[in-house]
Amino acid sequence: MLTSKERAYLRGLANGIDAIFQIGKGGINENQLKQINDALEKRELVKIHVLENSFLNTRAVCDEVAAILGAEPVQAIGKKFIIYKESKENKTIDLSLVKSGGR
């Protein structure tokens, strides 16, 4: 579970990245989940866009994807959401800096 400071730090990091996945009216499928999980292992922080024609609730999709992949929802705003999952082999984001108050 992320603290509010960690979540704010991750939102700041995600500000500069583009959405690399889109979820359409078909919803989420196994292939997309595998690709998102692979991207999380590589990047740790992923931004996803829910298409306008999907009529899906962005927060609900964010929570569902995060729960299935064992990731943490960072933010869901508008039609985009951000999720975080600590990488096992490609660790690049150090949240211990946030916990100690440093940046």
Biopython code that builds the backbone (N, CA, C, O; Angstrom):
import numpy as np
from Bio.PDB.StructureBuilder import StructureBuilder

atoms = [
    (1, "MET", "N", (0.839, -1.178, 0.000)),
    (1, "MET", "CA", (0.000, 0.000, 0.000)),
    (1, "MET", "C", (0.890, 1.249, 0.000)),
    (1, "MET", "O", (1.792, 1.387, 0.826)),
    (2, "LEU", "N", (0.620, 2.130, -0.924)),
    (2, "LEU", "CA", (1.410, 3.353, -1.041)),
    (2, "LEU", "C", (0.912, 4.422, -0.083)),
    (2, "LEU", "O", (-0.289, 4.553, 0.155)),
    (3, "THR", "N", (1.848, 5.182, 0.461)),
    (3, "THR", "CA", (1.467, 6.325, 1.280)),
    (3, "THR", "C", (1.118, 7.487, 0.355)),
    (3, "THR", "O", (1.389, 7.437, -0.845)),
    (4, "SER", "N", (0.523, 8.520, 0.912)),
    (4, "SER", "CA", (0.152, 9.671, 0.081)),
    (4, "SER", "C", (1.394, 10.378, -0.470)),
    (4, "SER", "O", (1.357, 10.918, -1.576)),
    (5, "LYS", "N", (2.488, 10.378, 0.287)),
    (5, "LYS", "CA", (3.731, 10.988, -0.203)),
    (5, "LYS", "C", (4.316, 10.184, -1.364)),
    (5, "LYS", "O", (4.777, 10.757, -2.351)),
    (6, "GLU", "N", (4.294, 8.869, -1.243)),
    (6, "GLU", "CA", (4.787, 8.012, -2.325)),
    (6, "GLU", "C", (3.932, 8.182, -3.570)),
    (6, "GLU", "O", (4.446, 8.268, -4.685)),
    (7, "ARG", "N", (2.617, 8.230, -3.366)),
    (7, "ARG", "CA", (1.697, 8.401, -4.480)),
    (7, "ARG", "C", (1.953, 9.739, -5.183)),
    (7, "ARG", "O", (1.953, 9.802, -6.412)),
    (8, "ALA", "N", (2.168, 10.798, -4.416)),
    (8, "ALA", "CA", (2.453, 12.116, -4.986)),
    (8, "ALA", "C", (3.770, 12.093, -5.759)),
    (8, "ALA", "O", (3.868, 12.689, -6.831)),
    (9, "TYR", "N", (4.771, 11.419, -5.228)),
    (9, "TYR", "CA", (6.062, 11.296, -5.901)),
    (9, "TYR", "C", (5.908, 10.569, -7.236)),
    (9, "TYR", "O", (6.458, 10.992, -8.252)),
    (10, "LEU", "N", (5.149, 9.463, -7.220)),
    (10, "LEU", "CA", (4.932, 8.688, -8.445)),
    (10, "LEU", "C", (4.112, 9.477, -9.464)),
    (10, "LEU", "O", (4.362, 9.375, -10.665)),
    (11, "ARG", "N", (3.140, 10.259, -9.004)),
    (11, "ARG", "CA", (2.370, 11.110, -9.923)),
    (11, "ARG", "C", (3.291, 12.102, -10.613)),
    (11, "ARG", "O", (3.145, 12.362, -11.807)),
    (12, "GLY", "N", (4.238, 12.656, -9.870)),
    (12, "GLY", "CA", (5.211, 13.581, -10.448)),
    (12, "GLY", "C", (6.076, 12.905, -11.503)),
    (12, "GLY", "O", (6.347, 13.491, -12.550)),
    (13, "LEU", "N", (6.507, 11.686, -11.238)),
    (13, "LEU", "CA", (7.305, 10.941, -12.210)),
    (13, "LEU", "C", (6.490, 10.613, -13.460)),
    (13, "LEU", "O", (7.011, 10.647, -14.575)),
    (14, "ALA", "N", (5.223, 10.299, -13.271)),
    (14, "ALA", "CA", (4.356, 9.913, -14.386)),
    (14, "ALA", "C", (3.953, 11.100, -15.250)),
    (14, "ALA", "O", (3.485, 10.928, -16.375)),
    (15, "ASN", "N", (4.135, 12.291, -14.726)),
    (15, "ASN", "CA", (3.774, 13.503, -15.469)),
    (15, "ASN", "C", (4.452, 13.548, -16.837)),
    (15, "ASN", "O", (3.850, 13.997, -17.812)),
    (16, "GLY", "N", (5.668, 13.096, -16.911)),
    (16, "GLY", "CA", (6.434, 13.194, -18.144)),
    (16, "GLY", "C", (6.321, 12.002, -19.078)),
    (16, "GLY", "O", (6.941, 11.994, -20.141)),
    (17, "ILE", "N", (5.539, 10.993, -18.701)),
    (17, "ILE", "CA", (5.437, 9.824, -19.581)),
    (17, "ILE", "C", (4.107, 9.829, -20.327)),
    (17, "ILE", "O", (3.116, 10.391, -19.860)),
    (18, "ASP", "N", (4.108, 9.194, -21.491)),
    (18, "ASP", "CA", (2.896, 9.077, -22.297)),
    (18, "ASP", "C", (2.193, 7.761, -21.979)),
    (18, "ASP", "O", (2.811, 6.811, -21.498)),
    (19, "ALA", "N", (0.896, 7.723, -22.253)),
    (19, "ALA", "CA", (0.140, 6.484, -22.105)),
    (19, "ALA", "C", (0.638, 5.490, -23.160)),
    (19, "ALA", "O", (0.723, 5.828, -24.341)),
    (20, "ILE", "N", (0.962, 4.280, -22.738)),
    (20, "ILE", "CA", (1.498, 3.303, -23.684)),
    (20, "ILE", "C", (0.499, 2.201, -24.015)),
    (20, "ILE", "O", (0.765, 1.360, -24.873)),
    (21, "PHE", "N", (-0.647, 2.200, -23.339)),
    (21, "PHE", "CA", (-1.698, 1.234, -23.623)),
    (21, "PHE", "C", (-3.029, 1.947, -23.714)),
    (21, "PHE", "O", (-3.228, 3.001, -23.109)),
    (22, "GLN", "N", (-3.957, 1.350, -24.492)),
    (22, "GLN", "CA", (-5.310, 1.861, -24.603)),
    (22, "GLN", "C", (-6.279, 0.728, -24.322)),
    (22, "GLN", "O", (-6.085, -0.404, -24.764)),
    (23, "ILE", "N", (-7.318, 1.053, -23.584)),
    (23, "ILE", "CA", (-8.358, 0.081, -23.310)),
    (23, "ILE", "C", (-9.626, 0.584, -23.999)),
    (23, "ILE", "O", (-10.094, 1.690, -23.728)),
    (24, "GLY", "N", (-10.172, -0.237, -24.889)),
    (24, "GLY", "CA", (-11.333, 0.151, -25.675)),
    (24, "GLY", "C", (-12.615, -0.442, -25.139)),
    (24, "GLY", "O", (-12.676, -0.900, -23.998)),
    (25, "LYS", "N", (-13.649, -0.427, -25.982)),
    (25, "LYS", "CA", (-14.964, -0.881, -25.544)),
    (25, "LYS", "C", (-15.013, -2.377, -25.277)),
    (25, "LYS", "O", (-15.939, -2.855, -24.621)),
    (26, "GLY", "N", (-14.040, -3.119, -25.769)),
    (26, "GLY", "CA", (-13.976, -4.546, -25.491)),
    (26, "GLY", "C", (-13.493, -4.851, -24.083)),
    (26, "GLY", "O", (-13.556, -6.000, -23.645)),
    (27, "GLY", "N", (-13.017, -3.851, -23.375)),
    (27, "GLY", "CA", (-12.511, -4.055, -22.018)),
    (27, "GLY", "C", (-11.089, -4.581, -22.020)),
    (27, "GLY", "O", (-10.323, -4.349, -22.955)),
    (28, "ILE", "N", (-10.757, -5.282, -20.974)),
    (28, "ILE", "CA", (-9.400, -5.779, -20.785)),
    (28, "ILE", "C", (-9.366, -7.262, -21.134)),
    (28, "ILE", "O", (-10.240, -8.023, -20.717)),
    (29, "ASN", "N", (-8.352, -7.673, -21.905)),
    (29, "ASN", "CA", (-8.218, -9.101, -22.204)),
    (29, "ASN", "C", (-6.887, -9.616, -21.662)),
    (29, "ASN", "O", (-6.045, -8.844, -21.204)),
    (30, "GLU", "N", (-6.716, -10.929, -21.724)),
    (30, "GLU", "CA", (-5.517, -11.570, -21.173)),
    (30, "GLU", "C", (-4.234, -11.074, -21.823)),
    (30, "GLU", "O", (-3.221, -10.894, -21.147)),
    (31, "ASN", "N", (-4.272, -10.853, -23.124)),
    (31, "ASN", "CA", (-3.090, -10.388, -23.837)),
    (31, "ASN", "C", (-2.675, -8.996, -23.349)),
    (31, "ASN", "O", (-1.492, -8.734, -23.128)),
    (32, "GLN", "N", (-3.649, -8.120, -23.186)),
    (32, "GLN", "CA", (-3.337, -6.774, -22.677)),
    (32, "GLN", "C", (-2.752, -6.851, -21.275)),
    (32, "GLN", "O", (-1.790, -6.150, -20.961)),
    (33, "LEU", "N", (-3.327, -7.699, -20.434)),
    (33, "LEU", "CA", (-2.827, -7.837, -19.064)),
    (33, "LEU", "C", (-1.378, -8.316, -19.062)),
    (33, "LEU", "O", (-0.563, -7.835, -18.275)),
    (34, "LYS", "N", (-1.060, -9.258, -19.938)),
    (34, "LYS", "CA", (0.319, -9.746, -20.021)),
    (34, "LYS", "C", (1.257, -8.638, -20.478)),
    (34, "LYS", "O", (2.346, -8.479, -19.926)),
    (35, "GLN", "N", (0.841, -7.869, -21.484)),
    (35, "GLN", "CA", (1.670, -6.770, -21.975)),
    (35, "GLN", "C", (1.857, -5.686, -20.910)),
    (35, "GLN", "O", (2.954, -5.152, -20.752)),
    (36, "ILE", "N", (0.793, -5.366, -20.187)),
    (36, "ILE", "CA", (0.888, -4.360, -19.121)),
    (36, "ILE", "C", (1.818, -4.860, -18.031)),
    (36, "ILE", "O", (2.641, -4.101, -17.520)),
    (37, "ASN", "N", (1.695, -6.135, -17.669)),
    (37, "ASN", "CA", (2.559, -6.702, -16.639)),
    (37, "ASN", "C", (4.025, -6.681, -17.073)),
    (37, "ASN", "O", (4.906, -6.380, -16.267)),
    (38, "ASP", "N", (4.287, -6.999, -18.339)),
    (38, "ASP", "CA", (5.655, -6.943, -18.865)),
    (38, "ASP", "C", (6.194, -5.508, -18.819)),
    (38, "ASP", "O", (7.353, -5.284, -18.471)),
    (39, "ALA", "N", (5.342, -4.541, -19.174)),
    (39, "ALA", "CA", (5.749, -3.132, -19.145)),
    (39, "ALA", "C", (6.020, -2.681, -17.714)),
    (39, "ALA", "O", (6.950, -1.911, -17.473)),
    (40, "LEU", "N", (5.222, -3.151, -16.771)),
    (40, "LEU", "CA", (5.453, -2.809, -15.363)),
    (40, "LEU", "C", (6.784, -3.373, -14.881)),
    (40, "LEU", "O", (7.498, -2.711, -14.127)),
    (41, "GLU", "N", (7.125, -4.578, -15.304)),
    (41, "GLU", "CA", (8.408, -5.178, -14.918)),
    (41, "GLU", "C", (9.566, -4.372, -15.480)),
    (41, "GLU", "O", (10.613, -4.250, -14.844)),
    (42, "LYS", "N", (9.380, -3.826, -16.663)),
    (42, "LYS", "CA", (10.441, -3.073, -17.312)),
    (42, "LYS", "C", (10.530, -1.624, -16.811)),
    (42, "LYS", "O", (11.626, -1.094, -16.628)),
    (43, "ARG", "N", (9.360, -0.983, -16.588)),
    (43, "ARG", "CA", (9.319, 0.452, -16.278)),
    (43, "ARG", "C", (8.898, 0.788, -14.855)),
    (43, "ARG", "O", (9.240, 1.858, -14.352)),
    (44, "GLU", "N", (8.164, -0.101, -14.196)),
    (44, "GLU", "CA", (7.590, 0.063, -12.864)),
    (44, "GLU", "C", (6.395, 1.020, -12.813)),
    (44, "GLU", "O", (5.532, 0.871, -11.948)),
    (45, "LEU", "N", (6.328, 1.972, -13.701)),
    (45, "LEU", "CA", (5.263, 2.974, -13.692)),
    (45, "LEU", "C", (4.678, 3.064, -15.097)),
    (45, "LEU", "O", (5.396, 3.338, -16.059)),
    (46, "VAL", "N", (3.365, 2.830, -15.213)),
    (46, "VAL", "CA", (2.735, 2.779, -16.525)),
    (46, "VAL", "C", (1.477, 3.644, -16.523)),
    (46, "VAL", "O", (0.683, 3.624, -15.582)),
    (47, "LYS", "N", (1.322, 4.405, -17.611)),
    (47, "LYS", "CA", (0.120, 5.214, -17.804)),
    (47, "LYS", "C", (-0.713, 4.564, -18.902)),
    (47, "LYS", "O", (-0.198, 4.190, -19.955)),
    (48, "ILE", "N", (-2.017, 4.435, -18.633)),
    (48, "ILE", "CA", (-2.930, 3.760, -19.561)),
    (48, "ILE", "C", (-4.107, 4.674, -19.866)),
    (48, "ILE", "O", (-4.617, 5.366, -18.985)),
    (49, "HIS", "N", (-4.532, 4.668, -21.124)),
    (49, "HIS", "CA", (-5.633, 5.511, -21.583)),
    (49, "HIS", "C", (-6.867, 4.650, -21.834)),
    (49, "HIS", "O", (-6.796, 3.631, -22.522)),
    (50, "VAL", "N", (-7.997, 5.069, -21.269)),
    (50, "VAL", "CA", (-9.272, 4.406, -21.526)),
    (50, "VAL", "C", (-9.960, 5.212, -22.617)),
    (50, "VAL", "O", (-10.232, 6.399, -22.438)),
    (51, "LEU", "N", (-10.241, 4.572, -23.743)),
    (51, "LEU", "CA", (-10.816, 5.280, -24.881)),
    (51, "LEU", "C", (-12.215, 5.808, -24.572)),
    (51, "LEU", "O", (-12.965, 5.212, -23.799)),
    (52, "GLU", "N", (-12.546, 6.938, -25.193)),
    (52, "GLU", "CA", (-13.834, 7.591, -24.977)),
    (52, "GLU", "C", (-15.009, 6.679, -25.335)),
    (52, "GLU", "O", (-16.038, 6.705, -24.659)),
    (53, "ASN", "N", (-14.867, 5.875, -26.387)),
    (53, "ASN", "CA", (-15.982, 5.044, -26.835)),
    (53, "ASN", "C", (-16.195, 3.797, -25.988)),
    (53, "ASN", "O", (-17.110, 3.022, -26.264)),
    (54, "SER", "N", (-15.380, 3.587, -24.972)),
    (54, "SER", "CA", (-15.485, 2.365, -24.185)),
    (54, "SER", "C", (-16.584, 2.441, -23.125)),
    (54, "SER", "O", (-17.119, 1.406, -22.727)),
    (55, "PHE", "N", (-16.923, 3.610, -22.672)),
    (55, "PHE", "CA", (-17.936, 3.817, -21.628)),
    (55, "PHE", "C", (-17.589, 3.102, -20.327)),
    (55, "PHE", "O", (-18.468, 2.858, -19.501)),
    (56, "LEU", "N", (-16.324, 2.767, -20.140)),
    (56, "LEU", "CA", (-15.873, 2.144, -18.898)),
    (56, "LEU", "C", (-15.486, 3.225, -17.898)),
    (56, "LEU", "O", (-15.025, 4.302, -18.277)),
    (57, "ASN", "N", (-15.675, 2.929, -16.635)),
    (57, "ASN", "CA", (-15.279, 3.845, -15.573)),
    (57, "ASN", "C", (-13.773, 3.715, -15.370)),
    (57, "ASN", "O", (-13.270, 2.628, -15.086)),
    (58, "THR", "N", (-13.064, 4.817, -15.516)),
    (58, "THR", "CA", (-11.604, 4.797, -15.436)),
    (58, "THR", "C", (-11.116, 4.267, -14.094)),
    (58, "THR", "O", (-10.199, 3.447, -14.053)),
    (59, "ARG", "N", (-11.712, 4.723, -12.998)),
    (59, "ARG", "CA", (-11.296, 4.279, -11.656)),
    (59, "ARG", "C", (-11.520, 2.776, -11.499)),
    (59, "ARG", "O", (-10.669, 2.079, -10.946)),
    (60, "ALA", "N", (-12.655, 2.272, -11.979)),
    (60, "ALA", "CA", (-12.952, 0.847, -11.854)),
    (60, "ALA", "C", (-11.964, 0.011, -12.660)),
    (60, "ALA", "O", (-11.500, -1.027, -12.190)),
    (61, "VAL", "N", (-11.643, 0.457, -13.867)),
    (61, "VAL", "CA", (-10.677, -0.259, -14.705)),
    (61, "VAL", "C", (-9.301, -0.235, -14.046)),
    (61, "VAL", "O", (-8.602, -1.249, -14.024)),
    (62, "CYS", "N", (-8.917, 0.910, -13.513)),
    (62, "CYS", "CA", (-7.626, 1.052, -12.823)),
    (62, "CYS", "C", (-7.532, 0.074, -11.663)),
    (62, "CYS", "O", (-6.545, -0.651, -11.530)),
    (63, "ASP", "N", (-8.566, 0.055, -10.822)),
    (63, "ASP", "CA", (-8.567, -0.838, -9.664)),
    (63, "ASP", "C", (-8.544, -2.309, -10.082)),
    (63, "ASP", "O", (-7.871, -3.127, -9.456)),
    (64, "GLU", "N", (-9.284, -2.640, -11.144)),
    (64, "GLU", "CA", (-9.339, -4.024, -11.622)),
    (64, "GLU", "C", (-7.982, -4.484, -12.164)),
    (64, "GLU", "O", (-7.505, -5.565, -11.820)),
    (65, "VAL", "N", (-7.373, -3.663, -13.005)),
    (65, "VAL", "CA", (-6.060, -4.007, -13.575)),
    (65, "VAL", "C", (-5.018, -4.137, -12.464)),
    (65, "VAL", "O", (-4.231, -5.083, -12.450)),
    (66, "ALA", "N", (-5.021, -3.183, -11.539)),
    (66, "ALA", "CA", (-4.056, -3.217, -10.437)),
    (66, "ALA", "C", (-4.236, -4.472, -9.585)),
    (66, "ALA", "O", (-3.254, -5.112, -9.208)),
    (67, "ALA", "N", (-5.475, -4.823, -9.283)),
    (67, "ALA", "CA", (-5.739, -6.005, -8.460)),
    (67, "ALA", "C", (-5.292, -7.280, -9.166)),
    (67, "ALA", "O", (-4.680, -8.148, -8.544)),
    (68, "ILE", "N", (-5.588, -7.401, -10.441)),
    (68, "ILE", "CA", (-5.220, -8.603, -11.191)),
    (68, "ILE", "C", (-3.704, -8.756, -11.277)),
    (68, "ILE", "O", (-3.184, -9.866, -11.160)),
    (69, "LEU", "N", (-2.992, -7.641, -11.481)),
    (69, "LEU", "CA", (-1.541, -7.699, -11.681)),
    (69, "LEU", "C", (-0.741, -7.552, -10.388)),
    (69, "LEU", "O", (0.485, -7.658, -10.415)),
    (70, "GLY", "N", (-1.399, -7.315, -9.272)),
    (70, "GLY", "CA", (-0.682, -7.114, -8.013)),
    (70, "GLY", "C", (0.057, -5.789, -7.983)),
    (70, "GLY", "O", (1.094, -5.658, -7.333)),
    (71, "ALA", "N", (-0.485, -4.806, -8.694)),
    (71, "ALA", "CA", (0.119, -3.473, -8.763)),
    (71, "ALA", "C", (-0.634, -2.515, -7.842)),
    (71, "ALA", "O", (-1.658, -2.869, -7.256)),
    (72, "GLU", "N", (-0.114, -1.312, -7.728)),
    (72, "GLU", "CA", (-0.745, -0.275, -6.913)),
    (72, "GLU", "C", (-1.322, 0.806, -7.816)),
    (72, "GLU", "O", (-0.609, 1.339, -8.666)),
    (73, "PRO", "N", (-2.612, 1.144, -7.647)),
    (73, "PRO", "CA", (-3.143, 2.285, -8.392)),
    (73, "PRO", "C", (-2.541, 3.575, -7.849)),
    (73, "PRO", "O", (-2.521, 3.791, -6.638)),
    (74, "VAL", "N", (-2.056, 4.423, -8.731)),
    (74, "VAL", "CA", (-1.450, 5.685, -8.317)),
    (74, "VAL", "C", (-2.445, 6.823, -8.500)),
    (74, "VAL", "O", (-2.657, 7.627, -7.592)),
    (75, "GLN", "N", (-3.055, 6.884, -9.687)),
    (75, "GLN", "CA", (-3.977, 7.971, -9.976)),
    (75, "GLN", "C", (-4.903, 7.564, -11.121)),
    (75, "GLN", "O", (-4.486, 6.898, -12.068)),
    (76, "ALA", "N", (-6.147, 7.971, -11.018)),
    (76, "ALA", "CA", (-7.102, 7.822, -12.118)),
    (76, "ALA", "C", (-7.775, 9.174, -12.288)),
    (76, "ALA", "O", (-8.516, 9.630, -11.418)),
    (77, "ILE", "N", (-7.509, 9.798, -13.411)),
    (77, "ILE", "CA", (-8.075, 11.127, -13.647)),
    (77, "ILE", "C", (-8.472, 11.232, -15.113)),
    (77, "ILE", "O", (-7.698, 10.880, -16.003)),
    (78, "GLY", "N", (-9.676, 11.715, -15.352)),
    (78, "GLY", "CA", (-10.174, 11.788, -16.715)),
    (78, "GLY", "C", (-10.282, 10.403, -17.301)),
    (78, "GLY", "O", (-10.929, 9.531, -16.720)),
    (79, "LYS", "N", (-9.663, 10.186, -18.436)),
    (79, "LYS", "CA", (-9.673, 8.884, -19.102)),
    (79, "LYS", "C", (-8.312, 8.195, -19.031)),
    (79, "LYS", "O", (-8.052, 7.256, -19.783)),
    (80, "LYS", "N", (-7.445, 8.657, -18.133)),
    (80, "LYS", "CA", (-6.125, 8.042, -17.982)),
    (80, "LYS", "C", (-5.924, 7.598, -16.547)),
    (80, "LYS", "O", (-6.456, 8.191, -15.608)),
    (81, "PHE", "N", (-5.142, 6.539, -16.401)),
    (81, "PHE", "CA", (-4.777, 6.112, -15.055)),
    (81, "PHE", "C", (-3.341, 5.620, -15.036)),
    (81, "PHE", "O", (-2.775, 5.231, -16.057)),
    (82, "ILE", "N", (-2.775, 5.650, -13.840)),
    (82, "ILE", "CA", (-1.369, 5.289, -13.630)),
    (82, "ILE", "C", (-1.324, 4.175, -12.596)),
    (82, "ILE", "O", (-1.994, 4.239, -11.566)),
    (83, "ILE", "N", (-0.522, 3.150, -12.885)),
    (83, "ILE", "CA", (-0.307, 2.082, -11.916)),
    (83, "ILE", "C", (1.193, 1.875, -11.716)),
    (83, "ILE", "O", (2.001, 2.168, -12.597)),
    (84, "TYR", "N", (1.542, 1.361, -10.535)),
    (84, "TYR", "CA", (2.939, 1.138, -10.158)),
    (84, "TYR", "C", (3.084, -0.283, -9.623)),
    (84, "TYR", "O", (2.237, -0.772, -8.875)),
    (85, "LYS", "N", (4.160, -0.923, -10.016)),
    (85, "LYS", "CA", (4.516, -2.225, -9.455)),
    (85, "LYS", "C", (6.028, -2.305, -9.402)),
    (85, "LYS", "O", (6.707, -2.106, -10.410)),
    (86, "GLU", "N", (6.545, -2.595, -8.236)),
    (86, "GLU", "CA", (7.992, -2.696, -8.077)),
    (86, "GLU", "C", (8.533, -3.828, -8.930)),
    (86, "GLU", "O", (8.019, -4.946, -8.894)),
    (87, "SER", "N", (9.568, -3.535, -9.694)),
    (87, "SER", "CA", (10.183, -4.516, -10.579)),
    (87, "SER", "C", (11.080, -5.457, -9.786)),
    (87, "SER", "O", (11.710, -5.059, -8.806)),
    (88, "LYS", "N", (11.128, -6.707, -10.226)),
    (88, "LYS", "CA", (12.003, -7.676, -9.575)),
    (88, "LYS", "C", (13.430, -7.570, -10.094)),
    (88, "LYS", "O", (14.385, -7.772, -9.344)),
    (89, "GLU", "N", (13.578, -7.249, -11.399)),
    (89, "GLU", "CA", (14.907, -7.244, -12.014)),
    (89, "GLU", "C", (15.361, -5.887, -12.533)),
    (89, "GLU", "O", (16.560, -5.678, -12.718)),
    (90, "ASN", "N", (14.440, -4.959, -12.772)),
    (90, "ASN", "CA", (14.792, -3.662, -13.359)),
    (90, "ASN", "C", (14.397, -2.503, -12.450)),
    (90, "ASN", "O", (13.785, -1.536, -12.904)),
    (91, "LYS", "N", (14.740, -2.598, -11.184)),
    (91, "LYS", "CA", (14.330, -1.583, -10.212)),
    (91, "LYS", "C", (14.964, -0.233, -10.541)),
    (91, "LYS", "O", (16.186, -0.086, -10.517)),
    (92, "THR", "N", (14.111, 0.756, -10.849)),
    (92, "THR", "CA", (14.612, 2.094, -11.168)),
    (92, "THR", "C", (14.035, 3.176, -10.264)),
    (92, "THR", "O", (14.625, 4.249, -10.135)),
    (93, "ILE", "N", (12.902, 2.916, -9.642)),
    (93, "ILE", "CA", (12.266, 3.906, -8.783)),
    (93, "ILE", "C", (12.535, 3.527, -7.334)),
    (93, "ILE", "O", (12.216, 2.417, -6.907)),
    (94, "ASP", "N", (13.120, 4.445, -6.582)),
    (94, "ASP", "CA", (13.468, 4.197, -5.190)),
    (94, "ASP", "C", (12.509, 4.964, -4.285)),
    (94, "ASP", "O", (12.672, 6.165, -4.068)),
    (95, "LEU", "N", (11.515, 4.263, -3.765)),
    (95, "LEU", "CA", (10.539, 4.912, -2.884)),
    (95, "LEU", "C", (11.078, 5.140, -1.476)),
    (95, "LEU", "O", (10.448, 5.845, -0.688)),
    (96, "SER", "N", (12.229, 4.559, -1.142)),
    (96, "SER", "CA", (12.800, 4.789, 0.177)),
    (96, "SER", "C", (13.232, 6.252, 0.335)),
    (96, "SER", "O", (13.299, 6.762, 1.453)),
    (97, "LEU", "N", (13.523, 6.923, -0.781)),
    (97, "LEU", "CA", (13.856, 8.346, -0.715)),
    (97, "LEU", "C", (12.663, 9.162, -0.243)),
    (97, "LEU", "O", (12.828, 10.161, 0.458)),
    (98, "VAL", "N", (11.479, 8.747, -0.618)),
    (98, "VAL", "CA", (10.267, 9.459, -0.240)),
    (98, "VAL", "C", (9.969, 9.228, 1.237)),
    (98, "VAL", "O", (9.595, 10.156, 1.954)),
    (99, "LYS", "N", (10.135, 7.999, 1.683)),
    (99, "LYS", "CA", (9.840, 7.651, 3.087)),
    (99, "LYS", "C", (10.726, 8.434, 4.048)),
    (99, "LYS", "O", (10.289, 8.823, 5.131)),
    (100, "SER", "N", (11.982, 8.663, 3.644)),
    (100, "SER", "CA", (12.892, 9.373, 4.529)),
    (100, "SER", "C", (12.750, 10.893, 4.398)),
    (100, "SER", "O", (13.435, 11.652, 5.083)),
    (101, "GLY", "N", (11.863, 11.316, 3.521)),
    (101, "GLY", "CA", (11.643, 12.750, 3.365)),
    (101, "GLY", "C", (12.507, 13.377, 2.292)),
    (101, "GLY", "O", (12.283, 14.533, 1.933)),
    (102, "GLY", "N", (13.500, 12.646, 1.760)),
    (102, "GLY", "CA", (14.356, 13.183, 0.701)),
    (102, "GLY", "C", (13.727, 12.999, -0.666)),
    (102, "GLY", "O", (12.767, 12.244, -0.820)),
    (103, "ARG", "N", (14.260, 13.680, -1.642)),
    (103, "ARG", "CA", (13.722, 13.537, -2.990)),
    (103, "ARG", "C", (14.802, 13.356, -3.947)),
    (103, "ARG", "O", (14.550, 13.217, -5.144)),
]
sb = StructureBuilder()
sb.init_structure("model")
sb.init_model(0)
sb.init_chain("A")
sb.init_seg("    ")
for serial, (resi, resn, name, xyz) in enumerate(atoms, 1):
    if name == "N":
        sb.init_residue(resn, " ", resi, " ")
    sb.init_atom(name, np.array(xyz, "f"), 0.0, 1.0, " ", f" {name:<3s}", serial, name[0])
structure = sb.get_structure()
